[in-house]
C-alpha cells in the first residue's frame, strides 16, 4: 500500500467520510519537498488534523509528538535533517 493510499485511509477513518484524496504529486523520493507539494494539494480541512505516522509492518498508527532537527553529533542523518518524533 502506497504512502498516499495510507494517508487517504487514515484521513477517511478520522473524518468518518467517504472521500478519496489522490494528490498528483508522487512521493517516490520521500523528500520534504515532495511532502510539501502533497500538502499543498489536499483539502484545507485536512491540514487541521493531527500528524500521524503509519507503520505498515505492525499495522499501527502513531501520533507525531514533535518536530526537530539533527545536530552535528548525529551519526545516522546529516546535520540539520528535520525529524518527526513519535515518543
N, C-alpha and C positions, 0 to 999 in steps of 0.2 A: 504494500500500500504506500503510495507516494506521500510526501510530507503535505502537499496541498490537499490531498484527499483526507488525511488525518486532521488537518486544520478545519476543513469543512465539516467533518463528522463531529468534532468537538464543539464547533460553533452551533451546529444544528441541535445537538443534545442540550447544550447550555441554554439555548434560547427557546427550546420546545417549538420550533418552527420547521416546516418542511421547505427549506430553500437550499439551493445548491450553488455555492460560490466557486467559480473556477477562474482564478486570475490568469491573465495572458502571459505573465512573466514566468519563466522557468526558474526552478530552484535547483539547478544542476551543479552549480559550483559551491553552493552553501555559504555564500558571502553575505555580509550585512547589506551590501548594495542591492543584491537580489531581494533580500528580505524587505528592504525599504521600498523597492518597486512594487512588491506584492502588497505591502501595507497601504500604499497609495491607491491601489485598485479596489480594496474591499470596502463594503458599505461603512459609513461613518459610525453607526451604532456598534459595529464590531470592534472599533478602536477603543471603546469604553470597557471592554471585557478584560478580565484578568489574563495575564500572560501565563500560559500553561505549556508544559513540555510533556510530550507523549513518548513513552518507551515501548516500542512495538515488540520487543523481546518479552517483556513482562506484562504487557497489556495494561500498564499503569499510567496514570496522569499525575503530574507533579506541578504544584503552583510555583512560579518563579518568585523567590523571596527578595532578590536584589540584583542590581546591575553593577559591575565593577570593571576594573582594568588591571591587567597584569603589570607587575613591576619588573625592574631589572634583574631580580633574583629568580624569576620564574624559569624553570628548566624544561617546561613542557611546551609553552607557547612563546611566541615572540613578545617582546616588551610592548606595552600599550595595546594588547589584544583585549577587546571588550568581551566580557563574560557574563553569563546569566547564572546566578546561583539558585539552587533549589533547597539548600539546607541552611 
